[in-house]
Amino acid sequence: MIRPLVILPDPVLRQLSKPVERVDDDLRRFADDMLETMYDAPGIGLAAIQVGTPLRMVVIDLSKEDEPKAPQIFINPQIVAQGDAPSVYEEGCLSIPDYYAEVERPDTVTVKYLDRDGKERVLDADGLMATCLQHEIDHLNGVLFIDHISKLKRDMVVRKFKKLAKDKQPSGLVV
């Protein structure tokens, strides 16, 4: 089931997500819904909070269009180590449509998480996967990629999305 995306400036995006307490069939169905939503958008990563559920879960699929899908589910992901070298990627976000900016993050991360079956895993990631994991885990902590750019640019983006949200609201009674 495709779920509606939460879009900036919705304050839900700033919520701290709660740890998943039990990996069960309901959670796996929710993960499948998140993947379907992410593919439909289309995107390469999605945090549960982006569909309005403040749980510490992320889905990612970095496969290219002409490759078979390779979905990954990260439950209660935690960055336990990160590299010292910086890496810059142009990032975008399904919750901030059509806006992209270069963001500098550590080039590598080690992430501890539970998989779809509730098994503890550790992943050493670099390149796009390292960036994507950091971006999505930030969401779980109420942090957006625009928080990593200059205040001036961030304020401009927030103003634009506040105006768009206001413009979409019904404007009183029409007779």
DRENPA-3360 file (N, C-alpha, C; in nm, 2 decimals, always signed):
BEGIN
1 = MIRPLVIL = +0.08/-0.12/+0.00/+0.00/+0.00/+0.00/+0.09/+0.12/+0.00 ~ +0.06/+0.21/-0.09/+0.14/+0.34/-0.10/+0.08/+0.43/+0.00 ~ +0.17/+0.48/+0.09/+0.13/+0.58/+0.19/+0.16/+0.72/+0.15 ~ +0.08/+0.82/+0.20/+0.11/+0.96/+0.17/+0.24/+1.00/+0.24 ~ +0.32/+1.08/+0.17/+0.45/+1.13/+0.22/+0.42/+1.26/+0.31 ~ +0.50/+1.27/+0.41/+0.49/+1.39/+0.50/+0.59/+1.49/+0.43 ~ +0.54/+1.61/+0.41/+0.62/+1.71/+0.33/+0.65/+1.83/+0.42 ~ +0.77/+1.89/+0.41/+0.81/+2.01/+0.48/+0.70/+2.11/+0.45;
9 = PDPVLRQL = +0.66/+2.19/+0.54/+0.71/+2.22/+0.68/+0.64/+2.14/+0.79 ~ +0.58/+2.03/+0.76/+0.51/+1.95/+0.86/+0.60/+1.92/+0.98 ~ +0.56/+1.96/+1.10/+0.64/+1.94/+1.22/+0.66/+1.79/+1.26 ~ +0.59/+1.70/+1.20/+0.61/+1.56/+1.22/+0.76/+1.52/+1.18 ~ +0.81/+1.59/+1.08/+0.95/+1.56/+1.03/+1.05/+1.59/+1.14 ~ +1.02/+1.67/+1.24/+1.11/+1.70/+1.34/+1.10/+1.61/+1.47 ~ +1.01/+1.52/+1.46/+0.99/+1.43/+1.58/+1.10/+1.33/+1.59 ~ +1.13/+1.29/+1.71/+1.23/+1.19/+1.74/+1.15/+1.05/+1.73;
17 = SKPVERVD = +1.20/+0.96/+1.65/+1.14/+0.83/+1.63/+1.17/+0.74/+1.75 ~ +1.07/+0.65/+1.78/+1.09/+0.56/+1.89/+1.14/+0.43/+1.84 ~ +1.22/+0.36/+1.93/+1.27/+0.22/+1.89/+1.16/+0.13/+1.86 ~ +1.18/+0.04/+1.76/+1.09/-0.07/+1.74/+1.11/-0.17/+1.85 ~ +1.00/-0.22/+1.91/+1.01/-0.31/+2.02/+1.00/-0.45/+1.98 ~ +0.93/-0.48/+1.87/+0.91/-0.62/+1.83/+0.90/-0.62/+1.67 ~ +0.98/-0.71/+1.62/+0.98/-0.74/+1.47/+0.88/-0.85/+1.45 ~ +0.77/-0.82/+1.39/+0.66/-0.92/+1.36/+0.60/-0.89/+1.22;
25 = DDLRRFAD = +0.50/-0.97/+1.19/+0.44/-0.96/+1.06/+0.38/-0.82/+1.03 ~ +0.33/-0.76/+1.13/+0.27/-0.62/+1.11/+0.39/-0.52/+1.07 ~ +0.50/-0.53/+1.13/+0.61/-0.45/+1.10/+0.67/-0.48/+0.96 ~ +0.67/-0.61/+0.93/+0.72/-0.64/+0.79/+0.63/-0.59/+0.68 ~ +0.49/-0.60/+0.71/+0.40/-0.54/+0.62/+0.42/-0.39/+0.60 ~ +0.44/-0.32/+0.72/+0.47/-0.18/+0.71/+0.60/-0.15/+0.63 ~ +0.70/-0.23/+0.65/+0.82/-0.21/+0.57/+0.80/-0.23/+0.42 ~ +0.71/-0.33/+0.39/+0.68/-0.35/+0.25/+0.60/-0.23/+0.19;
33 = DMLETMYD = +0.51/-0.17/+0.28/+0.44/-0.05/+0.24/+0.54/+0.07/+0.21 ~ +0.64/+0.08/+0.30/+0.74/+0.18/+0.29/+0.82/+0.17/+0.16 ~ +0.85/+0.04/+0.13/+0.93/+0.02/+0.00/+0.84/+0.05/-0.12 ~ +0.71/+0.01/-0.12/+0.62/+0.05/-0.23/+0.61/+0.20/-0.24 ~ +0.60/+0.27/-0.13/+0.59/+0.41/-0.13/+0.72/+0.47/-0.19 ~ +0.83/+0.42/-0.15/+0.96/+0.48/-0.19/+0.98/+0.45/-0.34 ~ +0.94/+0.33/-0.39/+0.96/+0.30/-0.53/+0.86/+0.39/-0.62 ~ +0.74/+0.42/-0.56/+0.64/+0.50/-0.63/+0.68/+0.64/-0.65;
41 = APGIGLAA = +0.76/+0.69/-0.55/+0.79/+0.84/-0.54/+0.86/+0.90/-0.66 ~ +0.96/+0.85/-0.72/+1.05/+0.74/-0.68/+1.17/+0.79/-0.60 ~ +1.23/+0.71/-0.51/+1.34/+0.75/-0.43/+1.43/+0.63/-0.40 ~ +1.54/+0.65/-0.33/+1.63/+0.54/-0.30/+1.63/+0.51/-0.15 ~ +1.57/+0.59/-0.07/+1.56/+0.57/+0.08/+1.44/+0.64/+0.14 ~ +1.39/+0.58/+0.25/+1.27/+0.63/+0.31/+1.28/+0.59/+0.46 ~ +1.25/+0.69/+0.55/+1.24/+0.67/+0.69/+1.09/+0.66/+0.73 ~ +1.06/+0.58/+0.83/+0.92/+0.56/+0.87/+0.85/+0.70/+0.90;
49 = IQVGTPLR = +0.92/+0.79/+0.96/+0.87/+0.92/+1.00/+0.82/+0.99/+0.87 ~ +0.87/+0.96/+0.76/+0.83/+1.03/+0.63/+0.70/+0.99/+0.58 ~ +0.64/+0.88/+0.64/+0.50/+0.84/+0.61/+0.42/+0.86/+0.74 ~ +0.47/+0.94/+0.84/+0.40/+0.98/+0.95/+0.40/+0.88/+1.07 ~ +0.49/+0.78/+1.07/+0.51/+0.68/+1.17/+0.64/+0.70/+1.24 ~ +0.64/+0.75/+1.37/+0.77/+0.78/+1.44/+0.83/+0.65/+1.49 ~ +0.87/+0.56/+1.40/+0.94/+0.44/+1.44/+1.08/+0.44/+1.38 ~ +1.18/+0.38/+1.45/+1.32/+0.38/+1.40/+1.33/+0.27/+1.30;
57 = MVVIDLSK = +1.29/+0.30/+1.18/+1.30/+0.20/+1.07/+1.32/+0.28/+0.94 ~ +1.41/+0.22/+0.85/+1.45/+0.28/+0.73/+1.45/+0.18/+0.62 ~ +1.41/+0.21/+0.50/+1.43/+0.12/+0.39/+1.51/+0.19/+0.28 ~ +1.60/+0.11/+0.21/+1.69/+0.17/+0.11/+1.70/+0.07/+0.00 ~ +1.70/+0.12/-0.12/+1.73/+0.04/-0.24/+1.81/+0.12/-0.34 ~ +1.94/+0.09/-0.36/+2.03/+0.17/-0.44/+2.04/+0.11/-0.58 ~ +1.96/+0.01/-0.62/+1.96/-0.05/-0.75/+1.92/+0.05/-0.85 ~ +1.98/+0.04/-0.97/+1.95/+0.13/-1.08/+1.83/+0.07/-1.15;
65 = EDEPKAPQ = +1.77/+0.16/-1.24/+1.64/+0.12/-1.31/+1.65/-0.01/-1.38 ~ +1.77/-0.04/-1.45/+1.78/-0.16/-1.53/+1.83/-0.28/-1.45 ~ +1.84/-0.27/-1.32/+1.89/-0.38/-1.23/+1.77/-0.43/-1.15 ~ +1.78/-0.56/-1.11/+1.67/-0.61/-1.02/+1.67/-0.53/-0.89 ~ +1.55/-0.52/-0.83/+1.54/-0.45/-0.70/+1.62/-0.52/-0.60 ~ +1.68/-0.44/-0.51/+1.76/-0.49/-0.40/+1.73/-0.42/-0.27 ~ +1.60/-0.44/-0.22/+1.56/-0.36/-0.10/+1.63/-0.41/+0.02 ~ +1.66/-0.31/+0.11/+1.72/-0.34/+0.24/+1.64/-0.27/+0.35;
73 = IFINPQIV = +1.62/-0.34/+0.46/+1.54/-0.29/+0.57/+1.63/-0.28/+0.69 ~ +1.63/-0.16/+0.75/+1.71/-0.13/+0.87/+1.62/-0.10/+0.98 ~ +1.61/-0.18/+1.08/+1.53/-0.16/+1.20/+1.62/-0.12/+1.32 ~ +1.58/-0.01/+1.38/+1.66/+0.05/+1.49/+1.81/+0.07/+1.45 ~ +1.83/+0.13/+1.34/+1.97/+0.15/+1.29/+2.05/+0.25/+1.38 ~ +2.17/+0.22/+1.40/+2.26/+0.30/+1.49/+2.39/+0.31/+1.42 ~ +2.44/+0.43/+1.40/+2.58/+0.45/+1.35/+2.67/+0.43/+1.47 ~ +2.76/+0.33/+1.46/+2.85/+0.29/+1.57/+2.99/+0.34/+1.54;
81 = AQGDAPSV = +3.02/+0.37/+1.41/+3.15/+0.43/+1.38/+3.14/+0.50/+1.25 ~ +3.22/+0.60/+1.23/+3.22/+0.68/+1.10/+3.36/+0.71/+1.06 ~ +3.38/+0.73/+0.93/+3.51/+0.76/+0.88/+3.55/+0.91/+0.91 ~ +3.68/+0.94/+0.89/+3.73/+1.07/+0.91/+3.73/+1.16/+0.79 ~ +3.73/+1.09/+0.67/+3.74/+1.17/+0.55/+3.60/+1.22/+0.51 ~ +3.59/+1.34/+0.46/+3.46/+1.39/+0.41/+3.42/+1.34/+0.28 ~ +3.29/+1.34/+0.25/+3.24/+1.30/+0.12/+3.13/+1.39/+0.09 ~ +3.12/+1.44/-0.03/+3.01/+1.53/-0.07/+2.92/+1.47/-0.18;
89 = YEEGCLSI = +2.80/+1.47/-0.15/+2.70/+1.42/-0.25/+2.59/+1.52/-0.26 ~ +2.53/+1.53/-0.38/+2.41/+1.62/-0.40/+2.29/+1.53/-0.35 ~ +2.23/+1.58/-0.24/+2.12/+1.51/-0.18/+1.99/+1.57/-0.21 ~ +1.88/+1.49/-0.21/+1.75/+1.54/-0.22/+1.67/+1.46/-0.12 ~ +1.54/+1.48/-0.11/+1.46/+1.42/-0.01/+1.31/+1.41/-0.06 ~ +1.25/+1.30/-0.04/+1.11/+1.28/-0.08/+1.02/+1.38/+0.00 ~ +1.06/+1.42/+0.12/+0.98/+1.51/+0.20/+1.01/+1.66/+0.17 ~ +1.11/+1.68/+0.08/+1.14/+1.82/+0.03/+1.15/+1.81/-0.12;
97 = PDYYAEVE = +1.04/+1.79/-0.19/+1.04/+1.76/-0.33/+1.11/+1.86/-0.42 ~ +1.19/+1.82/-0.51/+1.25/+1.90/-0.62/+1.35/+2.00/-0.56 ~ +1.41/+1.97/-0.45/+1.52/+2.06/-0.39/+1.64/+1.97/-0.37 ~ +1.75/+2.01/-0.42/+1.88/+1.94/-0.40/+1.99/+2.03/-0.36 ~ +2.08/+1.98/-0.28/+2.19/+2.06/-0.23/+2.31/+1.96/-0.20 ~ +2.43/+2.02/-0.22/+2.55/+1.94/-0.18/+2.56/+1.94/-0.03 ~ +2.58/+1.81/+0.02/+2.59/+1.79/+0.17/+2.72/+1.72/+0.19 ~ +2.80/+1.76/+0.29/+2.92/+1.69/+0.33/+2.90/+1.61/+0.45;
105 = RPDTVTVK = +2.93/+1.48/+0.44/+2.92/+1.38/+0.55/+3.04/+1.30/+0.56 ~ +3.06/+1.22/+0.66/+3.17/+1.12/+0.67/+3.16/+1.02/+0.55 ~ +3.27/+0.98/+0.50/+3.27/+0.90/+0.38/+3.23/+0.75/+0.40 ~ +3.25/+0.71/+0.53/+3.21/+0.57/+0.56/+3.14/+0.57/+0.70 ~ +3.06/+0.47/+0.71/+2.99/+0.45/+0.84/+2.98/+0.30/+0.87 ~ +2.97/+0.26/+1.00/+2.94/+0.13/+1.04/+2.81/+0.14/+1.11 ~ +2.71/+0.06/+1.07/+2.57/+0.07/+1.12/+2.53/-0.07/+1.18 ~ +2.49/-0.06/+1.30/+2.43/-0.18/+1.37/+2.28/-0.17/+1.36;
113 = YLDRDGKE = +2.21/-0.28/+1.32/+2.07/-0.27/+1.30/+2.01/-0.41/+1.31 ~ +1.87/-0.42/+1.31/+1.80/-0.55/+1.30/+1.75/-0.56/+1.16 ~ +1.76/-0.68/+1.10/+1.71/-0.70/+0.97/+1.56/-0.74/+0.97 ~ +1.50/-0.77/+0.86/+1.36/-0.80/+0.85/+1.31/-0.91/+0.94 ~ +1.41/-1.00/+0.97/+1.37/-1.11/+1.06/+1.40/-1.09/+1.21 ~ +1.45/-0.97/+1.24/+1.49/-0.93/+1.38/+1.63/-0.98/+1.42 ~ +1.71/-1.02/+1.32/+1.85/-1.06/+1.35/+1.93/-0.94/+1.35 ~ +2.03/-0.93/+1.45/+2.12/-0.82/+1.46/+2.22/-0.83/+1.35;
121 = RVLDADGL = +2.25/-0.72/+1.28/+2.34/-0.72/+1.17/+2.43/-0.59/+1.19 ~ +2.55/-0.60/+1.12/+2.64/-0.49/+1.12/+2.68/-0.47/+0.97 ~ +2.67/-0.34/+0.93/+2.71/-0.31/+0.79/+2.81/-0.20/+0.79 ~ +2.92/-0.23/+0.71/+3.02/-0.13/+0.69/+2.99/-0.07/+0.55 ~ +2.96/+0.06/+0.55/+2.91/+0.12/+0.42/+3.00/+0.24/+0.38 ~ +3.02/+0.25/+0.25/+3.09/+0.37/+0.19/+3.01/+0.42/+0.08 ~ +3.06/+0.53/+0.01/+2.99/+0.58/-0.10/+2.85/+0.62/-0.08 ~ +2.77/+0.60/-0.18/+2.63/+0.64/-0.18/+2.55/+0.57/-0.06;
129 = MATCLQHE = +2.58/+0.44/-0.03/+2.52/+0.37/+0.08/+2.55/+0.44/+0.21 ~ +2.67/+0.49/+0.24/+2.70/+0.56/+0.36/+2.63/+0.69/+0.37 ~ +2.62/+0.76/+0.26/+2.54/+0.89/+0.26/+2.40/+0.86/+0.28 ~ +2.34/+0.77/+0.21/+2.20/+0.74/+0.23/+2.16/+0.69/+0.37 ~ +2.24/+0.61/+0.43/+2.22/+0.57/+0.57/+2.22/+0.69/+0.66 ~ +2.32/+0.77/+0.65/+2.33/+0.89/+0.73/+2.21/+0.98/+0.72 ~ +2.17/+1.00/+0.59/+2.05/+1.09/+0.56/+1.92/+1.03/+0.63 ~ +1.90/+0.90/+0.61/+1.78/+0.84/+0.66/+1.78/+0.83/+0.82;
137 = IDHLNGVL = +1.90/+0.80/+0.87/+1.91/+0.79/+1.02/+1.89/+0.93/+1.08 ~ +1.94/+1.03/+1.01/+1.91/+1.17/+1.05/+1.76/+1.19/+1.07 ~ +1.68/+1.14/+0.97/+1.53/+1.16/+0.98/+1.48/+1.10/+1.11 ~ +1.53/+0.99/+1.15/+1.49/+0.92/+1.28/+1.51/+1.01/+1.40 ~ +1.60/+1.11/+1.38/+1.64/+1.20/+1.49/+1.58/+1.34/+1.47 ~ +1.49/+1.35/+1.37/+1.43/+1.48/+1.35/+1.52/+1.58/+1.27 ~ +1.62/+1.53/+1.21/+1.71/+1.61/+1.13/+1.69/+1.59/+0.98 ~ +1.69/+1.70/+0.91/+1.67/+1.70/+0.77/+1.80/+1.74/+0.70;
145 = FIDHISKL = +1.82/+1.69/+0.57/+1.95/+1.72/+0.50/+1.97/+1.87/+0.49 ~ +1.86/+1.95/+0.49/+1.88/+2.10/+0.48/+1.94/+2.15/+0.61 ~ +1.95/+2.08/+0.71/+2.01/+2.12/+0.84/+2.16/+2.12/+0.82 ~ +2.21/+2.06/+0.72/+2.36/+2.05/+0.69/+2.40/+2.15/+0.59 ~ +2.31/+2.24/+0.55/+2.35/+2.35/+0.45/+2.35/+2.48/+0.52 ~ +2.39/+2.59/+0.46/+2.40/+2.72/+0.52/+2.26/+2.76/+0.57 ~ +2.26/+2.84/+0.68/+2.13/+2.89/+0.74/+2.06/+2.97/+0.63 ~ +2.12/+3.05/+0.55/+2.06/+3.13/+0.45/+1.98/+3.04/+0.35;
153 = KRDMVVRK = +2.05/+2.94/+0.30/+1.98/+2.85/+0.20/+1.87/+2.77/+0.27 ~ +1.89/+2.73/+0.39/+1.79/+2.65/+0.46/+1.67/+2.74/+0.49 ~ +1.69/+2.86/+0.53/+1.57/+2.95/+0.55/+1.49/+2.98/+0.43 ~ +1.56/+2.99/+0.31/+1.49/+3.01/+0.19/+1.41/+2.89/+0.15 ~ +1.46/+2.77/+0.17/+1.39/+2.65/+0.14/+1.26/+2.63/+0.23 ~ +1.28/+2.66/+0.36/+1.17/+2.65/+0.45/+1.06/+2.75/+0.42 ~ +1.10/+2.87/+0.39/+1.00/+2.97/+0.35/+0.92/+2.93/+0.23 ~ +0.99/+2.88/+0.13/+0.93/+2.83/+0.00/+0.82/+2.72/+0.03;
161 = FKKLAKDK = +0.86/+2.63/+0.12/+0.77/+2.52/+0.15/+0.65/+2.56/+0.24 ~ +0.68/+2.66/+0.32/+0.57/+2.71/+0.41/+0.47/+2.78/+0.32 ~ +0.52/+2.86/+0.22/+0.43/+2.93/+0.13/+0.35/+2.83/+0.04 ~ +0.42/+2.72/-0.01/+0.35/+2.62/-0.09/+0.24/+2.55/+0.00 ~ +0.27/+2.52/+0.12/+0.17/+2.46/+0.21/+0.05/+2.55/+0.24 ~ +0.08/+2.68/+0.26/-0.03/+2.78/+0.28/-0.11/+2.79/+0.15 ~ -0.05/+2.80/+0.04/-0.12/+2.81/-0.09/-0.22/+2.69/-0.12 ~ -0.18/+2.58/-0.06/-0.26/+2.46/-0.09/-0.38/+2.45/+0.00;
169 = QPSGLVV = -0.39/+2.53/+0.11/-0.50/+2.53/+0.20/-0.62/+2.60/+0.14 ~ -0.74/+2.54/+0.17/-0.86/+2.61/+0.11/-0.87/+2.75/+0.17 ~ -0.91/+2.84/+0.08/-0.92/+2.98/+0.13/-1.06/+3.02/+0.16 ~ -1.12/+2.97/+0.26/-1.25/+3.01/+0.30/-1.36/+2.97/+0.22 ~ -1.48/+3.02/+0.24/-1.60/+2.98/+0.17/-1.61/+3.05/+0.03 ~ -1.64/+2.96/-0.06/-1.66/+3.01/-0.20/-1.81/+2.99/-0.23 ~ -1.87/+3.10/-0.27/-2.02/+3.10/-0.30/-2.04/+3.10/-0.45;
% end
